[in-house]
Amino acid sequence: SSTATALLIDMRNSYESSIGFFGGATRPPVDTFRDTFAYLEQQLRTVPSGSDVYMYCTGGIRCEIASAWLAQKMPDLRANIYKLDK
């Protein structure tokens, strides 16, 4: 039996997150947003069902796109997806 957990993902690129990030955040090692999706898919396959996944970025659009992509690409994820707001 798996235990639900929380995951915080910095949706910005490596350059942006190197300037500053929330402690404990997963920081995809990518240079462009387009490269984030393969990393997300790999990481989220290990998230237990019922987990909370929190995302943040600079202006919100990357989180919107990523959450829509997750809903389409990984409908069996069964995690609660949240976008942090300002």
Beta strands, then each sheet from edge to edge (+ up, - down):
strand 1: 6-10
strand 2: 52-56
strand 3: 80-83
sheet 1: 1+ 2+ 3+
end
